[in-house]
Structure formats: structure tokens, C-alpha cells
């Protein structure tokens, strides 16, 4: 996990080091760059901008569904104390 986070951080650093303001902490995104898009697309799913937008929307919706699922597990674990209700 830490190796993956480190690789992502290095990739973001490489994309930001070409800035001309001299401050690496400031983020100046280019218009043609999408945040989170580091150019890793081995299957070629994001060839055109329409498919990238669709894939982004699918990813956002999957994340929302995952948050709802985790919330239901936490609700069941910490709020519902009666075992007959939980099942």
C-alpha cells in the first residue's frame, strides 16, 4: 500500500515539477489535464474525452455506493445492539 502511494506521489510530483512559479506546493493544473489521470491506461479505455468523462462518472458513483455500504455496516455494528434486529 505504501509503495502504491509513493508511486502516485512521485507521478504527481513529476507532473507538477514543470511549473514555472518555483513553488512545488502550489498546484497549477493545465486545462488538458484531468486530476488523477497519470497516463496509466494499459487497456486503452480512455482514448477520447467522452469515454474519460463516462469512466469518471462511473468511478464517482461506485465510490458513493461504497460509502453507503460502509455506512450501513457501521450502523449495524455500532448503533443496532439487538441481535434480532440486526439479522
C-alpha positions in Angstrom: 0.0 0.0 0.0 2.8 2.4 0.9 4.6 1.6 -2.3 1.5 2.4 -4.3 1.0 5.7 -2.5 4.7 6.5 -3.1 4.4 5.8 -6.8 1.3 8.0 -7.1 3.1 10.8 -5.2 6.1 10.6 -7.5 3.9 10.6 -10.6 2.1 13.8 -9.3 5.4 15.4 -8.5 6.7 14.7 -12.0 3.7 16.3 -13.5 4.0 19.4 -11.2 7.7 20.0 -11.4 7.3 21.7 -14.8 5.6 24.6 -13.2 7.3 28.0 -13.6 6.4 29.7 -10.3 9.1 28.0 -8.3 6.8 26.8 -5.6 6.2 23.0 -5.7 3.4 23.3 -3.1 1.2 25.3 -5.3 -0.8 23.3 -7.8 -1.4 24.8 -11.3 -3.3 22.3 -13.4 -3.2 22.6 -17.1 -6.5 22.8 -19.0 -5.9 19.5 -20.8 -5.0 17.6 -17.7 -7.6 15.7 -15.6 -6.8 15.4 -11.8 -5.9 11.8 -11.0 -5.1 10.9 -14.6 -1.5 9.9 -14.6 -1.4 8.4 -18.0 -1.7 4.8 -16.9 -4.3 3.2 -19.2 -3.0 -0.2 -20.3 -6.4 -1.3 -21.8 -6.9 1.9 -23.7 -10.3 2.6 -22.2 -9.9 6.4 -22.2 -9.0 7.2 -25.8 -11.4 10.1 -26.3 -12.7 12.7 -23.9 -16.3 11.3 -23.9 -15.2 7.9 -22.6 -13.0 9.5 -20.0 -15.9 11.6 -18.7 -18.1 8.5 -18.6 -15.5 6.4 -16.8 -15.1 9.3 -14.3 -18.8 9.3 -13.6 -18.8 5.5 -13.1 -15.9 5.8 -10.7 -17.6 8.5 -8.7 -20.9 6.5 -8.5 -19.0 3.4 -7.4 -17.3 5.4 -4.7 -20.7 6.7 -3.5 -22.1 3.2 -3.4 -19.1 2.0 -1.4 -19.6 4.8 1.1 -23.3 3.9 1.5 -22.2 0.2 2.1 -19.6 1.1 4.7 -22.1 3.3 6.5 -24.7 0.5 6.7 -22.0 -1.9 8.1 -21.0 0.7 10.7 -24.6 1.5 11.6 -25.3 -2.2 12.1 -22.2 -2.7 14.2 -22.3 0.3 16.5 -26.0 1.5 16.6 -28.1 -1.6 16.4 -27.5 -3.5 19.6 -30.3 -6.0 19.4 -29.2 -9.1 17.5 -32.7 -10.0 16.3 -33.0 -6.6 14.6 -29.5 -6.8 13.0 -30.4 -10.1 11.2 
